[in-house]
């Protein structure tokens, strides 16, 4: 019987190896990656059934990676494993197309259950977060429309700025010119009505455009 194909995406190598050992008798681990951009490339090439991913990853955070993944691979099942106990982040993850949301402190049996549920077309959220998600949705039923107006490229530029990268470094990561990076940066600042890079990053973190 063919095993479901899984990609593990997390920048903590020890955790990735622990997840691999837990899952490899039940699933085919086709790749492990350490940043959001590598995840997009691996997923496009390998077409996995399930992706386990962190929210706070370098180069491209898990939320933005999830949005892009669901556009390119709409049937892939995304399960977030994170240290972030913020219900607002869980709500954003589900809006981005996630099938599951667990904490890295969750029991291994809970992770296995979440994957099984996802493969059946169901969703699973750890009880430690689910009640807070209800409250979050009541406070903000439509989500952060202002932040959602940003393009994927604008989100990528803001993420890299928040990681402290220079215009040239961002250009190298995105394979564009520094002038193109500057265009996206200042266009984003105009759209969000912020006047400095510091304000831009602060807004992005508050609205979960950037997750560190």
C-alpha positions in Angstrom: 0.0 0.0 0.0 1.4 3.4 -1.0 2.2 5.6 1.9 1.1 9.3 1.9 4.0 11.6 1.0 5.1 14.2 3.6 7.4 17.2 3.6 8.7 18.6 6.9 9.4 22.3 7.0 11.1 23.7 10.1 14.4 25.5 10.7 15.1 23.6 13.9 17.0 20.5 12.8 16.6 18.6 16.1 12.8 18.9 15.9 12.8 17.9 12.2 14.7 14.7 13.0 12.3 14.0 15.9 9.3 14.4 13.6 11.0 12.3 10.9 11.5 9.4 13.4 8.0 9.6 14.6 6.4 9.6 11.2 8.6 7.5 8.9 7.0 4.2 9.8 3.6 5.6 8.8 4.4 8.0 6.0 7.0 8.6 3.2 9.1 11.6 4.2 10.0 13.0 0.8 11.9 16.1 1.9 12.9 18.2 4.9 13.4 22.0 4.4 14.5 24.8 6.7 12.8 27.9 5.2 9.6 29.0 3.4 11.1 29.5 0.0 12.8 26.1 0.0 9.4 24.7 1.0 7.7 26.2 -2.1 10.4 24.8 -4.4 10.2 21.3 -2.8 6.4 21.2 -2.8 6.3 22.2 -6.5 8.8 19.4 -7.4 7.5 16.6 -5.2 3.8 17.2 -5.0 3.3 15.9 -1.4 0.1 14.8 0.2 0.8 16.5 3.5 3.1 19.3 4.7 4.0 19.9 8.3 5.3 23.4 8.7 6.2 26.0 11.3 4.9 29.5 11.3 8.1 31.4 12.0 10.5 30.3 9.2 13.2 32.4 7.6 12.9 33.9 4.1 9.2 33.3 3.9 7.0 32.7 7.0 4.6 29.7 7.2 1.4 31.7 6.8 2.5 33.3 3.5 4.0 30.0 2.3 0.7 28.4 3.0 -1.3 30.9 1.0 1.0 30.4 -2.0 1.0 26.6 -1.6 -2.8 26.4 -1.6 -2.9 28.4 -4.8 -0.4 26.1 -6.6 -1.4 22.8 -4.9 -5.0 23.2 -3.7 -5.3 19.6 -2.5 -2.2 19.5 -0.3 -2.9 19.2 3.4 -1.1 21.8 5.6 -0.6 21.1 9.3 1.1 23.8 11.4 3.4 22.8 14.3 4.5 25.9 16.2 5.5 27.4 19.5 3.1 30.3 19.0 0.1 29.9 21.3 -1.6 32.9 19.7 -5.2 32.1 18.7 -5.1 34.9 16.2 -2.3 33.1 14.4 -4.3 29.9 14.4 -7.3 31.7 12.8 -5.0 33.2 10.1 -3.5 29.7 9.5 -6.9 28.2 8.9 -7.9 31.1 6.6 -4.7 30.4 4.7 -5.9 26.9 4.0 -4.5 24.8 6.9 -6.0 21.5 7.8 -4.5 21.4 11.3 -2.8 23.6 14.0 -0.8 22.1 16.8 1.8 23.2 19.3 5.2 21.8 19.4 4.4 20.8 23.0 1.5 18.6 21.8 1.7 14.9 22.3 3.0 12.8 19.4 -0.4 10.9 19.3 -2.1 14.2 18.7 0.1 14.9 15.7 -0.6 11.5 14.2 -4.4 12.0 14.8 -4.2 15.5 13.1 -2.5 14.0 10.0 -5.1 11.2 9.8 -7.9 13.8 10.1 -6.4 15.9 7.4 -6.0 13.0 5.0 -9.8 12.3 5.5 -10.6 15.9 4.5 -11.2 17.1 8.1 -9.5 19.7 10.2 -7.9 19.5 13.6 -7.0 22.2 16.1 -5.4 21.4 19.4 -7.7 22.1 22.3 -5.1 24.4 23.8 -5.9 26.9 21.1 -9.4 26.2 19.8 -11.4 28.1 22.4 -9.2 31.2 21.9 -9.8 30.9 18.1 -13.6 31.3 18.7 -12.9 34.5 20.6 -10.5 35.8 17.9 -13.0 35.1 15.2 -15.8 36.9 17.1 -13.5 40.0 17.5 -12.4 40.0 13.8 -14.8 37.9 11.6 -13.5 39.1 8.3 -9.8 39.0 9.1 -7.3 41.8 8.5 -8.4 43.2 5.2 -5.8 45.9 5.1 -3.0 43.4 5.5 -4.5 41.0 3.0 -4.4 43.7 0.3 -0.7 43.2 0.0 0.6 41.1 -2.9 2.7 37.9 -2.2 5.8 39.7 -3.4 5.2 42.7 -1.0 4.8 40.2 1.8 8.1 38.6 0.9 9.9 41.9 0.9 8.5 42.9 4.2 9.4 39.5 5.7 13.0 39.9 4.6 13.3 43.5 5.8 12.1 42.3 9.2 14.9 39.7 9.2 17.3 42.6 8.9 18.4 42.0 5.3 19.6 44.8 3.1 18.1 45.8 -0.3 20.8 43.9 -2.1 20.5 40.8 0.1 16.7 40.8 -0.5 17.3 41.2 -4.3 19.6 38.2 -4.2 17.1 36.1 -2.4 14.2 37.0 -4.7 16.3 37.1 -7.9 15.3 40.6 -8.7 17.1 44.0 -8.8 17.6 46.2 -5.8 15.5 48.8 -7.6 12.6 46.3 -7.8 12.9 45.6 -4.1 12.8 49.4 -3.4 9.7 49.8 -5.6 7.9 47.0 -3.6 9.0 48.4 -0.3 7.9 52.0 -0.9 4.6 50.9 -2.6 3.8 48.8 0.5 4.6 51.8 2.8 2.2 53.9 0.8 -0.5 51.4 0.9 -0.2 50.9 4.6 0.3 54.6 5.3 3.5 54.1 7.3 6.5 56.5 7.0 9.5 54.4 8.0 10.9 50.9 7.7 10.6 50.5 11.4 6.9 51.4 11.3 6.4 49.1 8.3 7.9 46.1 10.2 6.0 46.9 13.4 2.7 47.0 11.4 3.6 43.8 9.6 4.4 41.9 12.9 1.2 43.2 14.5 -0.9 42.0 11.6 0.9 38.7 11.1 2.3 39.6 7.7 5.6 38.8 9.3 6.0 36.0 11.9 9.4 35.8 13.6 
